[in-house]
């Protein structure tokens, strides 16, 4: 019976985070935050803040699938973009809190850009 209990605990630990809905406790690195800032700046500069925020909000739950697609398509995408950044974006998309953070950055930068114009 002890073997069965030990095996159950081992399986439980292995699957504990597989379907977790909690946000990761580790903070984003400064490089990751810088990348998110650059993405938000580029979207606001091109006046795509509202469509991007709406798209990211609606696709938030699917971000993990997007990250896996990026991992799969990295050899093809590397023709146009730097491979390191593609991997970093894919890794960021695996985190559930990245979309929330990016939308908040886009909205804050967009409102800051509109504020002086008033």
C-alpha positions in Angstrom: 0.0 0.0 0.0 2.9 2.4 0.7 4.2 1.8 -2.8 0.8 2.8 -4.2 0.6 5.9 -2.1 4.1 7.0 -3.1 3.3 6.4 -6.7 0.1 8.5 -6.4 2.0 11.4 -4.8 4.6 11.2 -7.6 1.9 11.4 -10.3 0.2 14.2 -8.4 3.4 16.2 -8.3 4.1 15.6 -12.0 0.6 16.8 -13.1 0.2 19.5 -10.5 1.2 22.4 -12.8 0.1 20.9 -16.1 -3.4 22.3 -15.9 -2.9 25.1 -13.4 -4.9 28.3 -13.8 -2.7 30.2 -11.3 -0.3 32.8 -12.5 3.4 32.0 -12.2 5.0 33.4 -9.2 8.3 34.2 -10.8 8.6 37.8 -12.1 9.5 38.6 -15.7 13.1 39.4 -16.3 14.2 42.9 -17.3 14.9 41.7 -20.9 11.3 40.3 -21.1 9.8 43.5 -19.8 11.9 45.5 -22.3 10.6 43.3 -25.2 7.0 43.8 -24.1 7.7 47.6 -23.9 9.1 47.6 -27.5 6.1 45.6 -28.7 3.7 48.0 -27.0 5.6 51.0 -28.4 5.5 49.7 -31.9 1.7 49.0 -31.7 0.9 52.5 -30.3 3.2 54.2 -32.8 1.4 52.5 -35.7 -2.0 53.4 -34.1 -2.9 49.8 -33.6 -3.5 50.0 -29.8 -7.2 49.4 -29.8 -7.3 46.5 -32.3 -4.2 44.9 -30.7 -5.7 45.2 -27.2 -9.0 43.7 -28.4 -7.2 40.9 -30.2 -4.9 40.1 -27.3 -7.8 40.1 -24.8 -9.8 37.7 -27.0 -6.9 35.4 -27.7 -5.4 35.4 -24.2 -6.6 31.9 -23.3 -5.0 30.6 -26.6 -1.6 32.1 -26.0 -0.1 28.8 -25.1 -1.1 27.3 -28.5 0.4 30.4 -30.1 3.7 29.8 -28.3 3.8 26.2 -29.5 3.1 27.4 -33.1 6.0 29.8 -32.8 8.3 27.0 -31.6 7.2 24.9 -34.6 7.6 27.7 -37.1 10.8 29.2 -35.8 13.0 27.8 -38.6 10.7 29.5 -41.2 10.2 32.8 -39.3 14.0 33.1 -38.7 14.3 34.2 -42.3 12.6 37.5 -41.4 13.2 37.9 -37.6 16.0 37.2 -35.2 15.8 33.7 -33.7 16.5 34.7 -30.2 13.6 37.1 -30.0 11.2 34.5 -31.6 12.2 32.1 -28.8 11.8 34.8 -26.2 8.3 35.7 -27.5 7.3 32.0 -27.6 8.5 31.6 -24.0 6.6 34.7 -22.9 3.4 33.4 -24.6 3.7 30.2 -22.5 3.0 32.4 -19.4 -0.6 33.1 -18.7 0.1 36.6 -17.3 1.9 37.9 -20.4 -1.2 38.9 -22.3 -2.6 40.8 -19.4 0.6 42.7 -18.9 1.0 43.5 -22.6 -2.6 44.8 -22.9 -2.0 47.0 -19.8 1.2 48.3 -21.3 -0.5 49.1 -24.6 -3.4 50.8 -22.9 -1.2 52.9 -20.7 1.1 54.0 -23.6 -1.9 54.8 -25.7 -3.6 56.9 -23.0 -0.3 58.7 -22.3 0.1 59.5 -26.0 -3.5 60.9 -26.2 -3.2 62.9 -22.9 -0.9 65.7 -24.3 -3.1 66.1 -27.4 -6.1 67.1 -25.3 
